[in-house]
Amino acid sequence: MVENETGHTGDVAHDDSRRLGVLISGRGSNLQAMINAVAAGSLDAEIAVVISNKQGAGGLDRARAAGIETVVLEHTSYVSREAYDGALVAELRRREVSLVCLAGFMRLLSANFVRAFPHRILNIHPSLLPSFPGLRGQDQAWRHGVKVAGATVHIVTPELDAGPIVAQATVAVEQTDTPDSLAAKILVLEHRIYPEAIGVVLDGSWRIEGRRFLSD
Ligand code: GRF
């Protein structure tokens, strides 16, 4: 058993459930990549529910088109972050979700939410973490003038964009790139590595040492 920075042991109990709960706020292209990977058989998982904190999120239509249950939980209806996160946890538990995937979910999650799914929340971020956490990582990277950019899938901890890194992919930044063209290149990477990383985490042959994610 290994104590790590996330406050949990590295020796995580894995179950056989492969039920995903996907949280979105917007267009849902990463959700679509998961839907496609499940349909193609490259990701052995079931998307049990898609939850959005925004009524008009485009990803809701993608989920409905794929026959996936959708839930809209608007944070504006709750008095506090804790109350909202408690409702989210309840919706996810009701559907026996074993892995929570943040896919453009534009809300900070409370420590209580993170504790409800220890090592069982993933996020995709459009930069090579730990560089450029927070909003619009692609723009931050472009403005900084980096020559290599990329995407990161990480385990979610209470600290923003700081959990153990499961997967990363890189792309060269050309002088002709604009923030939009760079974001488009990074998005291609996201759509590849997120379903792959979900598969790795579901397969369960991994551990965390310190803050290093190690898989067999
Ligand atoms: C992606 O760039 C992702 O990295 C970030 O939010 C964006 C969501 O895009 N966390 P989409 O809704 O999956 O298309």
py3Dmol code that shows the C-alpha trace and the ligand (Angstrom):
import py3Dmol

protein = """\
ATOM      1  CA  MET A   1       0.000   0.000   0.000  1.00  0.00           C
ATOM      2  CA  VAL A   2       1.460   3.318  -1.010  1.00  0.00           C
ATOM      3  CA  GLU A   3       0.358   6.632   0.424  1.00  0.00           C
ATOM      4  CA  ASN A   4       0.288   9.236  -2.281  1.00  0.00           C
ATOM      5  CA  GLU A   5      -0.393  12.926  -2.651  1.00  0.00           C
ATOM      6  CA  THR A   6      -4.052  12.362  -3.322  1.00  0.00           C
ATOM      7  CA  GLY A   7      -4.487  11.088   0.209  1.00  0.00           C
ATOM      8  CA  HIS A   8      -5.452   7.600  -0.906  1.00  0.00           C
ATOM      9  CA  THR A   9      -3.491   4.410  -1.070  1.00  0.00           C
ATOM     10  CA  GLY A  10      -2.032   3.438  -4.404  1.00  0.00           C
ATOM     11  CA  ASP A  11      -3.377  -0.055  -4.041  1.00  0.00           C
ATOM     12  CA  VAL A  12      -6.845   0.688  -5.323  1.00  0.00           C
ATOM     13  CA  ALA A  13      -9.553  -1.919  -5.257  1.00  0.00           C
ATOM     14  CA  HIS A  14     -10.832  -2.397  -8.792  1.00  0.00           C
ATOM     15  CA  ASP A  15     -14.231  -3.787  -9.600  1.00  0.00           C
ATOM     16  CA  ASP A  16     -15.425  -5.279 -12.841  1.00  0.00           C
ATOM     17  CA  SER A  17     -17.965  -2.592 -13.556  1.00  0.00           C
ATOM     18  CA  ARG A  18     -17.305  -0.564 -16.665  1.00  0.00           C
ATOM     19  CA  ARG A  19     -20.131   1.943 -16.313  1.00  0.00           C
ATOM     20  CA  LEU A  20     -19.151   5.503 -17.150  1.00  0.00           C
ATOM     21  CA  GLY A  21     -20.761   8.719 -16.018  1.00  0.00           C
ATOM     22  CA  VAL A  22     -19.754  11.576 -18.319  1.00  0.00           C
ATOM     23  CA  LEU A  23     -20.043  15.182 -17.134  1.00  0.00           C
ATOM     24  CA  ILE A  24     -20.236  17.916 -19.756  1.00  0.00           C
ATOM     25  CA  SER A  25     -21.000  21.600 -20.117  1.00  0.00           C
ATOM     26  CA  GLY A  26     -20.700  22.144 -23.863  1.00  0.00           C
ATOM     27  CA  ARG A  27     -20.327  20.731 -27.341  1.00  0.00           C
ATOM     28  CA  GLY A  28     -19.299  17.245 -26.211  1.00  0.00           C
ATOM     29  CA  SER A  29     -16.770  16.281 -28.862  1.00  0.00           C
ATOM     30  CA  ASN A  30     -14.817  14.229 -26.312  1.00  0.00           C
ATOM     31  CA  LEU A  31     -18.070  12.553 -25.301  1.00  0.00           C
ATOM     32  CA  GLN A  32     -18.570  11.764 -28.994  1.00  0.00           C
ATOM     33  CA  ALA A  33     -15.096  10.233 -29.158  1.00  0.00           C
ATOM     34  CA  MET A  34     -16.080   7.947 -26.253  1.00  0.00           C
ATOM     35  CA  ILE A  35     -19.384   7.049 -27.906  1.00  0.00           C
ATOM     36  CA  ASN A  36     -17.544   6.235 -31.134  1.00  0.00           C
ATOM     37  CA  ALA A  37     -14.895   4.176 -29.354  1.00  0.00           C
ATOM     38  CA  VAL A  38     -17.559   2.153 -27.525  1.00  0.00           C
ATOM     39  CA  ALA A  39     -19.465   1.615 -30.787  1.00  0.00           C
ATOM     40  CA  ALA A  40     -16.284   0.579 -32.594  1.00  0.00           C
ATOM     41  CA  GLY A  41     -15.392  -1.890 -29.857  1.00  0.00           C
ATOM     42  CA  SER A  42     -12.068  -0.217 -29.056  1.00  0.00           C
ATOM     43  CA  LEU A  43     -13.382   0.880 -25.644  1.00  0.00           C
ATOM     44  CA  ASP A  44     -15.036  -1.830 -23.585  1.00  0.00           C
ATOM     45  CA  ALA A  45     -17.395   0.306 -21.516  1.00  0.00           C
ATOM     46  CA  GLU A  46     -20.981   1.407 -21.167  1.00  0.00           C
ATOM     47  CA  ILE A  47     -21.839   5.090 -20.935  1.00  0.00           C
ATOM     48  CA  ALA A  48     -24.521   4.878 -18.271  1.00  0.00           C
ATOM     49  CA  VAL A  49     -25.406   8.551 -18.088  1.00  0.00           C
ATOM     50  CA  VAL A  50     -24.379  11.947 -19.419  1.00  0.00           C
ATOM     51  CA  ILE A  51     -24.910  14.822 -17.002  1.00  0.00           C
ATOM     52  CA  SER A  52     -24.730  18.465 -18.020  1.00  0.00           C
ATOM     53  CA  ASN A  53     -24.822  21.554 -15.852  1.00  0.00           C
ATOM     54  CA  LYS A  54     -26.070  23.503 -18.874  1.00  0.00           C
ATOM     55  CA  GLN A  55     -29.498  22.972 -20.406  1.00  0.00           C
ATOM     56  CA  GLY A  56     -28.411  23.714 -23.981  1.00  0.00           C
ATOM     57  CA  ALA A  57     -25.137  21.788 -24.054  1.00  0.00           C
ATOM     58  CA  GLY A  58     -24.587  20.323 -27.526  1.00  0.00           C
ATOM     59  CA  GLY A  59     -23.268  17.134 -26.006  1.00  0.00           C
ATOM     60  CA  LEU A  60     -26.751  16.321 -24.714  1.00  0.00           C
ATOM     61  CA  ASP A  61     -27.934  15.891 -28.308  1.00  0.00           C
ATOM     62  CA  ARG A  62     -24.974  13.636 -29.052  1.00  0.00           C
ATOM     63  CA  ALA A  63     -25.870  11.471 -26.051  1.00  0.00           C
ATOM     64  CA  ARG A  64     -29.553  11.291 -26.962  1.00  0.00           C
ATOM     65  CA  ALA A  65     -28.661  10.365 -30.548  1.00  0.00           C
ATOM     66  CA  ALA A  66     -26.650   7.464 -29.156  1.00  0.00           C
ATOM     67  CA  GLY A  67     -29.507   6.372 -26.886  1.00  0.00           C
ATOM     68  CA  ILE A  68     -27.718   7.356 -23.689  1.00  0.00           C
ATOM     69  CA  GLU A  69     -29.645   8.643 -20.705  1.00  0.00           C
ATOM     70  CA  THR A  70     -29.138  12.358 -20.094  1.00  0.00           C
ATOM     71  CA  VAL A  71     -29.596  14.441 -16.961  1.00  0.00           C
ATOM     72  CA  VAL A  72     -29.477  18.225 -16.714  1.00  0.00           C
ATOM     73  CA  LEU A  73     -28.456  19.434 -13.268  1.00  0.00           C
ATOM     74  CA  GLU A  74     -28.179  23.188 -13.361  1.00  0.00           C
ATOM     75  CA  HIS A  75     -25.852  24.473 -10.690  1.00  0.00           C
ATOM     76  CA  THR A  76     -27.848  27.694 -10.503  1.00  0.00           C
ATOM     77  CA  SER A  77     -30.635  25.724  -8.785  1.00  0.00           C
ATOM     78  CA  TYR A  78     -28.427  24.844  -5.803  1.00  0.00           C
ATOM     79  CA  VAL A  79     -27.504  27.016  -2.863  1.00  0.00           C
ATOM     80  CA  SER A  80     -23.885  25.912  -2.628  1.00  0.00           C
ATOM     81  CA  ARG A  81     -21.169  23.952  -4.385  1.00  0.00           C
ATOM     82  CA  GLU A  82     -21.490  21.254  -1.743  1.00  0.00           C
ATOM     83  CA  ALA A  83     -25.223  20.925  -2.356  1.00  0.00           C
ATOM     84  CA  TYR A  84     -24.736  20.738  -6.103  1.00  0.00           C
ATOM     85  CA  ASP A  85     -21.917  18.227  -5.866  1.00  0.00           C
ATOM     86  CA  GLY A  86     -23.991  16.116  -3.475  1.00  0.00           C
ATOM     87  CA  ALA A  87     -26.767  15.975  -6.059  1.00  0.00           C
ATOM     88  CA  LEU A  88     -24.251  15.002  -8.743  1.00  0.00           C
ATOM     89  CA  VAL A  89     -22.876  12.196  -6.593  1.00  0.00           C
ATOM     90  CA  ALA A  90     -26.402  10.920  -5.978  1.00  0.00           C
ATOM     91  CA  GLU A  91     -27.223  10.838  -9.703  1.00  0.00           C
ATOM     92  CA  LEU A  92     -23.997   8.989 -10.483  1.00  0.00           C
ATOM     93  CA  ARG A  93     -24.399   6.487  -7.631  1.00  0.00           C
ATOM     94  CA  ARG A  94     -28.010   5.818  -8.613  1.00  0.00           C
ATOM     95  CA  ARG A  95     -26.694   4.545 -11.958  1.00  0.00           C
ATOM     96  CA  GLU A  96     -23.874   2.581 -10.346  1.00  0.00           C
ATOM     97  CA  VAL A  97     -21.234   4.486 -12.228  1.00  0.00           C
ATOM     98  CA  SER A  98     -17.738   3.155 -11.597  1.00  0.00           C
ATOM     99  CA  LEU A  99     -15.734   5.819 -13.446  1.00  0.00           C
ATOM    100  CA  VAL A 100     -16.593   9.500 -13.786  1.00  0.00           C
ATOM    101  CA  CYS A 101     -15.245  11.197 -16.921  1.00  0.00           C
ATOM    102  CA  LEU A 102     -15.122  14.974 -17.057  1.00  0.00           C
ATOM    103  CA  ALA A 103     -15.398  16.052 -20.677  1.00  0.00           C
ATOM    104  CA  GLY A 104     -15.469  19.815 -20.839  1.00  0.00           C
ATOM    105  CA  PHE A 105     -17.287  20.089 -17.504  1.00  0.00           C
ATOM    106  CA  MET A 106     -16.715  23.719 -16.600  1.00  0.00           C
ATOM    107  CA  ARG A 107     -17.011  23.504 -12.852  1.00  0.00           C
ATOM    108  CA  LEU A 108     -14.613  23.005  -9.994  1.00  0.00           C
ATOM    109  CA  LEU A 109     -15.459  19.912  -8.001  1.00  0.00           C
ATOM    110  CA  SER A 110     -15.463  19.943  -4.222  1.00  0.00           C
ATOM    111  CA  ALA A 111     -13.222  17.718  -2.125  1.00  0.00           C
ATOM    112  CA  ASN A 112     -16.346  15.809  -1.081  1.00  0.00           C
ATOM    113  CA  PHE A 113     -17.124  14.955  -4.690  1.00  0.00           C
ATOM    114  CA  VAL A 114     -13.564  13.777  -5.284  1.00  0.00           C
ATOM    115  CA  ARG A 115     -13.709  11.670  -2.114  1.00  0.00           C
ATOM    116  CA  ALA A 116     -16.927  10.023  -3.305  1.00  0.00           C
ATOM    117  CA  PHE A 117     -15.051   8.438  -6.246  1.00  0.00           C
ATOM    118  CA  PRO A 118     -11.471   7.929  -5.084  1.00  0.00           C
ATOM    119  CA  HIS A 119      -9.145   7.570  -8.094  1.00  0.00           C
ATOM    120  CA  ARG A 120     -12.255   7.161 -10.174  1.00  0.00           C
ATOM    121  CA  ILE A 121     -12.582  10.571 -11.793  1.00  0.00           C
ATOM    122  CA  LEU A 122     -10.731  11.432 -14.992  1.00  0.00           C
ATOM    123  CA  ASN A 123     -10.355  14.738 -16.801  1.00  0.00           C
ATOM    124  CA  ILE A 124      -9.026  15.749 -20.199  1.00  0.00           C
ATOM    125  CA  HIS A 125      -7.078  18.988 -20.340  1.00  0.00           C
ATOM    126  CA  PRO A 126      -5.868  20.705 -23.529  1.00  0.00           C
ATOM    127  CA  SER A 127      -2.255  21.296 -22.481  1.00  0.00           C
ATOM    128  CA  LEU A 128       0.771  19.368 -21.373  1.00  0.00           C
ATOM    129  CA  LEU A 129       0.226  19.572 -17.631  1.00  0.00           C
ATOM    130  CA  PRO A 130       1.613  20.793 -15.318  1.00  0.00           C
ATOM    131  CA  SER A 131       2.036  23.626 -17.842  1.00  0.00           C
ATOM    132  CA  PHE A 132      -0.991  25.813 -18.462  1.00  0.00           C
ATOM    133  CA  PRO A 133      -3.661  24.547 -16.050  1.00  0.00           C
ATOM    134  CA  GLY A 134      -6.980  26.350 -15.868  1.00  0.00           C
ATOM    135  CA  LEU A 135      -9.011  27.895 -18.619  1.00  0.00           C
ATOM    136  CA  ARG A 136      -8.028  27.766 -22.322  1.00  0.00           C
ATOM    137  CA  GLY A 137      -4.796  25.858 -21.944  1.00  0.00           C
ATOM    138  CA  GLN A 138      -4.284  25.910 -25.723  1.00  0.00           C
ATOM    139  CA  ASP A 139      -4.386  29.723 -25.812  1.00  0.00           C
ATOM    140  CA  GLN A 140      -2.037  29.949 -22.854  1.00  0.00           C
ATOM    141  CA  ALA A 141       0.436  27.647 -24.609  1.00  0.00           C
ATOM    142  CA  TRP A 142       0.211  29.558 -27.917  1.00  0.00           C
ATOM    143  CA  ARG A 143       0.741  32.909 -26.206  1.00  0.00           C
ATOM    144  CA  HIS A 144       3.669  31.526 -24.244  1.00  0.00           C
ATOM    145  CA  GLY A 145       5.314  30.531 -27.517  1.00  0.00           C
ATOM    146  CA  VAL A 146       5.896  26.873 -26.781  1.00  0.00           C
ATOM    147  CA  LYS A 147       7.178  24.743 -29.671  1.00  0.00           C
ATOM    148  CA  VAL A 148       5.396  21.606 -28.511  1.00  0.00           C
ATOM    149  CA  ALA A 149       1.848  21.504 -27.158  1.00  0.00           C
ATOM    150  CA  GLY A 150      -0.524  18.695 -26.321  1.00  0.00           C
ATOM    151  CA  ALA A 151      -3.234  17.145 -24.204  1.00  0.00           C
ATOM    152  CA  THR A 152      -3.320  15.398 -20.836  1.00  0.00           C
ATOM    153  CA  VAL A 153      -5.656  12.881 -19.231  1.00  0.00           C
ATOM    154  CA  HIS A 154      -5.306  12.915 -15.468  1.00  0.00           C
ATOM    155  CA  ILE A 155      -6.943  11.601 -12.340  1.00  0.00           C
ATOM    156  CA  VAL A 156      -8.929  14.350 -10.655  1.00  0.00           C
ATOM    157  CA  THR A 157      -7.881  15.538  -7.217  1.00  0.00           C
ATOM    158  CA  PRO A 158      -9.275  18.525  -5.307  1.00  0.00           C
ATOM    159  CA  GLU A 159      -6.498  20.731  -6.705  1.00  0.00           C
ATOM    160  CA  LEU A 160      -7.287  22.023 -10.220  1.00  0.00           C
ATOM    161  CA  ASP A 161      -5.658  20.091 -13.102  1.00  0.00           C
ATOM    162  CA  ALA A 162      -3.035  18.652 -10.766  1.00  0.00           C
ATOM    163  CA  GLY A 163      -3.761  14.944 -10.311  1.00  0.00           C
ATOM    164  CA  PRO A 164      -1.654  11.979 -11.456  1.00  0.00           C
ATOM    165  CA  ILE A 165      -1.148  11.912 -15.223  1.00  0.00           C
ATOM    166  CA  VAL A 166      -2.594   8.880 -17.025  1.00  0.00           C
ATOM    167  CA  ALA A 167      -1.773   9.829 -20.629  1.00  0.00           C
ATOM    168  CA  GLN A 168      -0.333  12.650 -22.695  1.00  0.00           C
ATOM    169  CA  ALA A 169       0.151  13.296 -26.403  1.00  0.00           C
ATOM    170  CA  THR A 170       2.058  16.041 -28.152  1.00  0.00           C
ATOM    171  CA  VAL A 171       1.919  18.072 -31.331  1.00  0.00           C
ATOM    172  CA  ALA A 172       4.384  20.558 -32.839  1.00  0.00           C
ATOM    173  CA  VAL A 173       3.378  24.214 -32.772  1.00  0.00           C
ATOM    174  CA  GLU A 174       4.120  25.778 -36.157  1.00  0.00           C
ATOM    175  CA  GLN A 175       4.816  29.473 -36.640  1.00  0.00           C
ATOM    176  CA  THR A 176       1.739  29.643 -38.844  1.00  0.00           C
ATOM    177  CA  ASP A 177      -0.515  28.253 -36.102  1.00  0.00           C
ATOM    178  CA  THR A 178      -3.182  30.465 -34.586  1.00  0.00           C
ATOM    179  CA  PRO A 179      -4.834  29.774 -31.233  1.00  0.00           C
ATOM    180  CA  ASP A 180      -7.726  28.205 -33.152  1.00  0.00           C
ATOM    181  CA  SER A 181      -5.579  26.001 -35.381  1.00  0.00           C
ATOM    182  CA  LEU A 182      -3.574  24.844 -32.374  1.00  0.00           C
ATOM    183  CA  ALA A 183      -6.753  24.060 -30.432  1.00  0.00           C
ATOM    184  CA  ALA A 184      -7.994  22.010 -33.402  1.00  0.00           C
ATOM    185  CA  LYS A 185      -4.760  20.014 -33.526  1.00  0.00           C
ATOM    186  CA  ILE A 186      -4.896  19.392 -29.785  1.00  0.00           C
ATOM    187  CA  LEU A 187      -8.523  18.298 -30.022  1.00  0.00           C
ATOM    188  CA  VAL A 188      -7.524  15.509 -32.418  1.00  0.00           C
ATOM    189  CA  LEU A 189      -5.119  14.268 -29.751  1.00  0.00           C
ATOM    190  CA  GLU A 190      -7.779  14.529 -27.061  1.00  0.00           C
ATOM    191  CA  HIS A 191     -10.185  12.361 -29.016  1.00  0.00           C
ATOM    192  CA  ARG A 192      -7.515   9.676 -29.350  1.00  0.00           C
ATOM    193  CA  ILE A 193      -6.036   9.576 -25.859  1.00  0.00           C
ATOM    194  CA  TYR A 194      -9.174  10.013 -23.744  1.00  0.00           C
ATOM    195  CA  PRO A 195     -10.905   6.770 -24.792  1.00  0.00           C
ATOM    196  CA  GLU A 196      -7.547   4.962 -24.598  1.00  0.00           C
ATOM    197  CA  ALA A 197      -6.886   6.238 -21.090  1.00  0.00           C
ATOM    198  CA  ILE A 198     -10.399   5.308 -19.954  1.00  0.00           C
ATOM    199  CA  GLY A 199      -9.743   1.765 -21.156  1.00  0.00           C
ATOM    200  CA  VAL A 200      -6.472   1.601 -19.253  1.00  0.00           C
ATOM    201  CA  VAL A 201      -8.080   2.816 -16.031  1.00  0.00           C
ATOM    202  CA  LEU A 202     -11.029   0.426 -16.394  1.00  0.00           C
ATOM    203  CA  ASP A 203      -8.691  -2.500 -17.019  1.00  0.00           C
ATOM    204  CA  GLY A 204      -7.366  -1.915 -13.543  1.00  0.00           C
ATOM    205  CA  SER A 205      -3.750  -3.089 -13.821  1.00  0.00           C
ATOM    206  CA  TRP A 206      -2.324   0.132 -12.489  1.00  0.00           C
ATOM    207  CA  ARG A 207      -1.155   1.761  -9.328  1.00  0.00           C
ATOM    208  CA  ILE A 208      -0.103   5.160  -8.163  1.00  0.00           C
ATOM    209  CA  GLU A 209       3.281   5.723  -6.566  1.00  0.00           C
ATOM    210  CA  GLY A 210       3.777   9.225  -5.265  1.00  0.00           C
ATOM    211  CA  ARG A 211       2.009  11.054  -8.024  1.00  0.00           C
ATOM    212  CA  ARG A 212       3.129   8.686 -10.775  1.00  0.00           C
ATOM    213  CA  PHE A 213       0.468   6.599 -12.529  1.00  0.00           C
ATOM    214  CA  LEU A 214       2.038   3.257 -13.398  1.00  0.00           C
ATOM    215  CA  SER A 215       0.318   0.596 -15.509  1.00  0.00           C
ATOM    216  CA  ASP A 216       1.500  -2.935 -16.257  1.00  0.00           C
TER     217      ASP A 216
END
"""
ligand_1 = """\
14
GRF
C -11.712 20.208 -24.437
O -10.760 21.017 -25.052
C -11.178 19.651 -23.156
O -9.804 19.439 -23.200
C -11.495 20.719 -22.167
O -12.743 21.221 -22.567
C -12.919 20.993 -23.951
C -14.196 20.237 -24.111
O -14.528 20.059 -25.451
N -11.497 20.202 -20.829
P -15.705 19.093 -25.852
O -16.952 19.594 -25.134
O -15.331 17.706 -25.440
O -15.832 19.238 -27.333
"""
view = py3Dmol.view(width=600, height=400)
view.addModel(protein, "pdb")
view.setStyle({"model": 0}, {"cartoon": {"style": "trace"}})
view.addModel(ligand_1, "xyz")
view.setStyle({"model": 1}, {"stick": {}})
view.zoomTo()
view.show()
